[in-house]
Every structure is written in C-alpha cells, then in structure tokens.
C-alpha cells in the first residue's frame, strides 16, 4: 500500500495553521494524523509572537512536530530540517498516522521533496576564514571565485546571499567536488521514505488584500508583545543581529528599533515591507512548482473549514 504524506502550504498570512488543524479534525484527530511544522522560525524557543507560532493551548490540543526544537543561538540548516522531518514522518507512519506537513518555508518544502545532498559537515575554522575573506575581498570577488569552480551553483546564489555563498565555497574546499554536482546525487522523499506526496496550496488574496492582512497581523503582533519578546532576546549575551534567528523577518527590524537605529514608524514600515517581500518570494516559488509538481492542487475557498473540506474531497477521489 502506498503511504501518503499531505502538505499544506501557501503565502504568509494565508491561514495555513487553521486549515491544517481543521484538516486534522476532518481526518480523525490527533490519533489518526500528525502535524509537522515546515517553518524556519517556529523551530526557535522564545520566538513566539513574531513568528505567529500557534499558542500554548492550540499546541496542547494539536501538537506540531518541529516547533520549539532549537535555541535562537543555535544554527539550523535545510539538511537539519530534512533529517528531522524524515524522522517525524517515519514516526507518524509507524504509529499509523497520516503525516501533515504545514508551513511556508519554501526551501524546506523543496528540499524535503527533492532531497538534499550528503554535503560535508560545516568546518568552523574554514567558515571563519571564509567570513574574514568576505569582509576583506567583498561579495563579488567571492562570488567570482565560486563561479570559477561551480558555475551552476553560482548561477543560483546571489552575491548578497552570503550565507549560501560561503557554504558553497566551504563545500568545494572541503570535498573538492562542486556543490551542484552533489545536489544531483540526492534522494527524493519518495525514494527515502517510500511515500507519495499530495500538496495543497492555499489561495492568496489579491495584492491589496494580502498587504492589508499582513499589516493587520503585524499590528496585532505588536499589541501582543512582539517588542517585549525581542527585548528579552536582546537581554541575552549570546544573541546578535548576525544570527539567522535574529535575521528573521520582523525580528531584524525590531532589534534595530530597540537599539535606537530606526524609529517606531520606520520599524513598522520596514517590517511590513519585508513581510510583503517574503510573501512575494513564496508566491514565486509556488508558481515555479505548478508545472513540475504533478501532485499540487490549488485550493479555493473563504474559510479554513471550507478549505479543509476541499482537501478531504480531493483525497477521496
């Protein structure tokens, strides 16, 4: 029997969590299904308000795997996510539950589906050396170096994406094999887990409505204590704006505001603009998958229960 993994995704502020919870109820509750988060910020403890993490009551009634699994000071990669998601899916299947992956980190969705190369582990000394070279030589020179040894990877990595740029150079220096070549050797979710995927994309409002929803949600976050949350993070001596957790949308701008670098109004405007850009990137990912992902279904509906019922109808066909 073919085992199925359900995927619920969509742009930010589209209501993914509510739909997944209603779908869980529809399919028999927590005994019959398991929710698995696909969100690169909800993994962090102490980052609740600004990540729109489900509240404690929701998580108690509808537990999500891969929420609150890292401290904000710790690194977490797409490879870490694939390993953790694979384990969560396997645990669900062993318990005869249907895995439901829910979230909007599109790189995680892609890497879970398509697999991830068995790249060498990070080398702290080499990474520190590359980071110093980046400061001394500049982004473009480092990108030119990557283009000389791995043009395929360089074409996919913007010079400003320094995290990926350094990682690609690190992989080549450690292994002598271009990262793009190692990408080709990866195993898909179907091959790794013996499953088939069914992916459901939530509808996004028109641009004006989506922008309104993003602004309303941001203002609600501020009312719910977002700045207080970031102030508590700043009080720690092991966090800085350079960490991936603190570069998350909203957190970066809140950090700058609390340090007096930007005003309250600038904080709001810049955080909302960054969230809009995130939604735009998510939609670009989703459009690119339309032709190649044969299991992808675009939903339409006005409420979470309606969308969950639509998924149920599609599954019964």
C-alpha positions in Angstrom: 0.0 0.0 0.0 1.3 3.4 -1.0 1.7 5.6 2.1 0.7 9.3 1.7 2.1 12.5 3.1 -0.1 15.6 3.0 1.4 19.0 2.5 -0.5 22.3 3.3 1.3 25.4 2.2 0.8 29.0 0.9 2.0 32.5 1.4 2.4 34.2 4.8 -0.9 35.2 6.4 -2.9 32.8 4.4 -4.1 30.8 7.4 -2.1 27.6 7.0 -2.2 26.5 10.6 -6.0 26.9 10.9 -6.5 24.8 7.7 -4.2 22.1 8.9 -6.0 21.9 12.3 -9.4 21.7 10.6 -8.0 19.0 8.2 -6.7 17.1 11.2 -10.1 17.1 12.8 -11.7 16.0 9.5 -9.3 13.1 9.1 -9.8 11.7 12.6 -7.9 13.9 15.0 -4.6 13.6 16.7 -4.7 9.8 16.9 -5.1 9.5 13.1 -2.8 12.3 11.9 0.4 14.1 12.9 1.1 17.8 12.2 4.7 18.6 11.2 5.8 22.2 11.0 7.6 23.5 7.9 8.7 26.8 9.3 12.3 28.0 9.7 11.4 30.4 12.5 9.0 28.4 14.6 11.8 26.0 15.3 13.2 28.5 17.9 12.2 28.7 21.5 11.3 32.1 22.9 10.3 33.4 19.5 6.5 33.0 19.6 4.8 36.3 18.9 6.8 37.4 15.9 6.7 34.0 14.2 2.9 33.7 14.5 3.5 30.5 16.4 0.3 28.7 17.5 -0.3 29.5 21.1 0.2 27.1 24.0 -3.5 25.9 24.1 -3.5 25.2 20.3 -0.2 23.3 20.6 -1.5 21.3 23.6 -4.6 20.2 21.6 -2.9 19.9 18.3 0.8 19.1 18.8 3.2 20.0 16.0 6.5 18.3 15.4 9.5 20.6 14.8 8.2 23.6 16.8 10.5 24.7 19.7 13.3 22.4 18.8 16.3 24.9 18.8 17.5 27.7 20.9 17.9 31.0 18.9 21.6 30.9 19.4 21.9 27.5 17.5 22.3 27.0 13.8 19.7 25.0 11.8 20.0 24.2 8.2 17.8 22.8 5.4 19.7 19.5 5.8 18.8 19.5 9.5 15.2 20.1 8.6 15.1 17.2 6.1 16.6 14.8 8.7 14.1 15.9 11.4 11.1 15.9 9.0 12.1 12.4 7.8 12.2 11.2 11.4 8.8 12.8 12.2 7.2 11.3 9.1 8.6 7.9 9.9 7.3 8.1 13.5 3.9 9.1 12.2 3.7 6.2 9.7 4.9 3.7 12.4 2.0 4.9 14.6 -0.4 4.5 11.6 -0.9 8.3 11.4 -1.2 10.4 8.3 1.7 13.0 8.3 0.5 16.5 7.5 3.4 18.9 6.7 2.2 22.5 7.2 4.2 25.8 6.8 5.5 28.3 4.4 9.3 27.9 4.3 9.5 27.0 0.6 13.2 26.0 0.7 12.3 23.4 3.3 9.4 22.1 1.2 11.6 21.7 -1.8 14.5 20.1 0.0 12.1 17.6 1.7 10.6 16.7 -1.6 13.6 16.6 -3.8 16.2 15.6 -1.2 19.4 17.1 -0.1 22.9 16.2 -1.0 25.1 14.5 1.6 27.4 17.5 1.9 30.4 17.6 4.3 29.7 18.9 7.8 30.5 22.5 8.5 34.1 23.4 9.4 34.1 26.2 11.9 37.7 27.2 11.2 37.2 27.2 7.5 33.9 29.1 7.7 35.6 31.7 9.9 38.3 32.1 7.4 35.8 32.5 4.5 33.9 35.0 6.5 37.0 37.1 7.0 37.8 36.8 3.3 34.3 38.1 2.6 35.0 41.2 4.6 38.4 41.8 3.1 37.7 40.9 -0.6 34.0 41.7 -0.9 30.9 39.7 -2.0 31.5 40.0 -5.7 35.1 38.6 -5.6 33.9 35.7 -3.5 31.1 35.1 -5.9 33.5 35.2 -8.8 35.6 32.5 -7.1 32.5 30.3 -6.8 31.7 30.9 -10.4 35.1 29.6 -11.4 34.8 26.3 -9.6 31.0 25.8 -9.6 29.2 27.9 -12.2 25.9 26.1 -11.7 25.8 26.9 -8.0 27.0 30.4 -8.6 24.1 31.0 -11.1 21.6 30.1 -8.4 23.2 32.0 -5.5 23.1 35.8 -5.5 26.3 37.6 -4.3 24.3 39.2 -1.5 23.2 35.8 -0.1 26.4 35.5 1.8 25.3 32.5 3.9 24.8 30.3 0.9 27.8 31.8 -0.9 30.1 30.8 2.0 28.6 27.4 2.3 29.1 26.6 -1.4 32.8 27.7 -1.2 33.2 25.7 2.0 31.7 22.5 0.4 34.1 22.8 -2.5 37.2 23.4 -0.4 36.3 20.6 2.0 35.4 18.0 -0.7 36.9 19.2 -4.0 33.5 18.4 -5.5 31.2 21.2 -6.7 28.1 21.5 -4.6 25.9 21.5 -7.7 27.3 18.0 -8.6 26.5 16.8 -5.1 22.9 18.2 -5.5 22.3 15.7 -8.4 23.0 12.8 -6.1 20.2 13.5 -3.7 17.3 11.1 -3.0 13.7 12.3 -3.1 11.1 11.8 -0.4 9.5 9.0 -2.3 12.8 7.2 -2.5 13.9 7.9 1.1 10.6 7.2 2.8 8.5 5.1 0.4 5.7 7.7 0.3 3.8 9.7 -2.2 3.0 13.4 -1.6 -0.2 15.4 -2.0 0.4 19.1 -1.9 -2.4 21.6 -1.3 -1.7 25.3 -1.9 -4.0 27.8 0.0 -5.4 30.7 -2.0 -3.8 34.1 -1.6 -5.8 37.3 -1.5 -5.3 39.8 -4.2 -2.2 42.0 -3.6 -4.1 44.9 -1.9 -6.0 42.5 0.4 -2.8 40.4 1.2 -1.0 43.6 2.1 -3.8 44.6 4.3 -3.8 41.2 6.0 0.0 41.4 6.6 -0.3 44.9 8.1 -3.2 43.9 10.4 -1.3 40.8 11.6 1.8 42.8 12.3 -0.1 45.4 14.3 -1.7 42.6 16.3 1.8 41.1 17.0 3.0 44.4 18.4 -0.1 44.6 20.6 0.5 41.1 21.8 4.0 41.9 23.0 6.4 41.4 20.0 8.7 44.2 21.1 8.8 42.8 24.6 9.7 39.5 23.2 12.6 40.9 21.2 13.7 43.0 24.2 14.0 39.8 26.2 16.1 38.2 23.4 18.4 41.2 23.3 19.0 40.9 27.1 20.8 37.6 26.4 24.6 37.8 25.9 24.7 35.1 23.3 22.5 36.6 20.6 23.3 39.2 17.9 21.7 40.5 14.7 24.1 38.4 12.7 22.5 35.1 13.8 19.9 33.5 11.4 17.3 33.6 14.1 17.6 37.3 14.6 17.7 38.0 10.8 14.1 36.6 10.6 11.5 39.0 9.1 10.3 41.4 11.8 13.0 40.5 14.3 15.7 42.3 12.4 13.7 45.5 12.3 12.6 45.1 15.9 16.2 44.7 17.0 17.2 47.9 15.1 14.3 49.8 16.6 15.1 48.8 20.2 18.7 49.7 19.6 17.6 53.2 18.6 18.7 52.8 15.0 15.2 53.3 13.5 12.0 55.0 14.8 8.8 53.2 15.7 7.2 54.3 12.4 10.3 53.1 10.4 10.2 49.8 12.3 6.6 49.2 11.3 7.0 50.3 7.7 10.2 48.2 7.2 8.9 45.1 8.9 5.7 45.2 6.9 7.6 45.7 3.7 9.9 42.8 4.5 6.9 40.6 5.1 5.4 41.6 1.8 8.7 40.7 0.1 8.6 37.3 1.8 5.0 36.7 0.5 6.2 37.7 -3.0 9.1 35.2 -2.8 6.7 32.5 -1.6 4.3 33.0 -4.4 7.2 33.0 -6.9 8.3 29.6 -5.5 4.7 28.3 -5.8 4.3 29.5 -9.4 7.5 27.7 -10.3 6.2 24.4 -9.0 2.9 24.5 -10.9 4.2 22.7 -14.0 6.6 20.2 -12.4 4.8 19.0 -9.2 2.0 16.7 -10.5 0.5 16.3 -7.1 0.0 20.0 -6.5 -3.6 21.2 -6.0 -4.6 24.9 -5.9 -7.5 25.4 -3.4 -10.2 28.0 -3.4 -12.4 28.9 -0.5 -13.2 31.6 2.0 -12.6 29.8 5.4 -10.4 27.2 7.0 -13.2 24.6 7.3 -14.1 25.1 3.7 -10.5 24.6 2.6 -10.1 21.6 4.8 -13.3 20.0 3.4 -12.0 20.7 -0.1 -8.8 18.8 0.7 -10.9 15.9 2.1 -12.9 15.8 -1.2 -9.7 15.7 -3.3 -8.3 12.9 -1.2 -11.4 10.8 -1.7 -11.3 11.0 -5.4 
